[in-house]
């Protein structure tokens, strides 16, 4: 038996949950837009998606079996954050490479 609450919710509950999720997503987009207005905010997002989540790291940089699920989980979180950056219209700024990171990315 599945313990996923989405399996048992009514259509009304599903609509309410999806509406709450949409409102939260829009709020997150607005937060990321405000971060994108400052150099420090862009730097924070770059650090988050690249250094913490590793979305730009090559997939074969580490041994395949060693921590694969952990790395892919980090990357999935980073891609969700990057998706919000795209919706906020600042993905290009987040992708820009500064001189100090160029030698780390290759």
C-alpha positions as CSV (number, residue, x, y, z in Angstrom):
1,X,0.0,0.0,0.0
2,X,1.4,3.4,-1.0
3,X,1.9,6.0,1.7
4,X,2.0,8.8,-0.8
5,X,-0.8,11.2,0.2
6,X,-1.3,12.2,-3.4
7,X,-2.6,8.7,-4.1
8,X,-5.6,9.3,-1.7
9,X,-6.4,12.9,-2.1
10,X,-9.7,14.0,-3.7
11,X,-9.8,16.1,-6.8
12,X,-10.6,19.1,-4.7
13,X,-7.7,18.4,-2.4
14,X,-5.5,17.9,-5.4
15,X,-6.6,21.3,-6.9
16,X,-5.9,23.0,-3.6
17,X,-2.5,21.4,-3.2
18,X,-1.6,22.4,-6.8
19,X,-2.8,26.0,-6.2
20,X,-0.6,26.2,-3.1
21,X,2.4,24.8,-5.0
22,X,1.9,27.3,-7.8
23,X,1.7,30.2,-5.3
24,X,4.9,29.0,-3.6
25,X,6.6,28.6,-6.9
26,X,5.7,32.2,-7.9
27,X,6.9,33.4,-4.5
28,X,10.2,31.6,-5.1
29,X,10.6,33.1,-8.6
30,X,10.1,36.6,-7.1
31,X,12.7,35.9,-4.4
32,X,15.2,34.7,-7.1
33,X,14.4,37.8,-9.2
34,X,15.3,40.0,-6.2
35,X,18.6,38.1,-5.7
36,X,19.3,38.6,-9.4
37,X,19.3,42.4,-9.0
38,X,22.6,42.3,-7.1
39,X,26.0,41.0,-7.8
40,X,26.1,39.3,-4.4
41,X,22.7,37.6,-5.1
42,X,24.0,36.3,-8.5
43,X,27.2,35.1,-6.9
44,X,25.1,33.3,-4.2
45,X,23.0,31.5,-6.9
46,X,26.1,30.6,-8.9
47,X,27.7,29.1,-5.7
48,X,24.5,27.3,-4.9
49,X,23.9,25.6,-8.3
50,X,27.5,25.1,-9.2
51,X,29.6,24.5,-6.1
52,X,26.9,23.1,-3.8
53,X,24.8,21.2,-6.3
54,X,27.3,20.6,-9.1
55,X,25.0,21.0,-12.1
56,X,27.8,22.1,-14.4
57,X,30.3,19.4,-13.2
58,X,31.1,16.7,-15.7
59,X,29.2,13.5,-14.9
60,X,32.3,11.3,-15.1
61,X,34.5,13.4,-12.9
62,X,34.2,11.0,-10.0
63,X,34.2,7.2,-9.9
64,X,30.9,5.9,-11.3
65,X,29.6,3.8,-8.4
66,X,31.1,5.9,-5.6
67,X,28.3,8.3,-4.4
68,X,26.3,8.2,-7.7
69,X,22.9,8.5,-6.1
70,X,24.1,11.3,-3.8
71,X,25.6,13.3,-6.7
72,X,22.5,12.9,-8.9
73,X,20.3,13.9,-6.0
74,X,22.4,17.1,-5.5
75,X,22.2,17.7,-9.2
76,X,18.4,17.3,-9.3
77,X,18.1,19.9,-6.5
78,X,20.4,22.2,-8.4
79,X,18.4,21.8,-11.6
80,X,15.2,22.7,-9.8
81,X,16.8,25.9,-8.5
82,X,18.2,26.6,-12.0
83,X,14.6,26.1,-13.3
84,X,13.4,28.8,-11.0
85,X,16.3,31.0,-12.2
86,X,15.1,30.5,-15.8
87,X,11.5,31.5,-14.8
88,X,12.9,34.6,-13.1
89,X,14.8,35.5,-16.2
90,X,18.3,35.4,-14.7
91,X,19.6,32.0,-15.8
92,X,22.1,33.6,-18.2
93,X,23.6,35.6,-15.4
94,X,23.8,32.5,-13.2
95,X,25.6,30.6,-16.0
96,X,28.2,33.3,-16.6
97,X,31.6,32.1,-15.7
98,X,33.9,34.4,-13.7
99,X,37.7,34.2,-14.1
100,X,38.2,32.4,-10.7
101,X,35.9,29.5,-11.7
102,X,37.1,29.0,-15.2
103,X,40.0,26.8,-14.2
104,X,37.8,24.7,-12.0
105,X,35.2,24.0,-14.7
106,X,37.7,23.2,-17.4
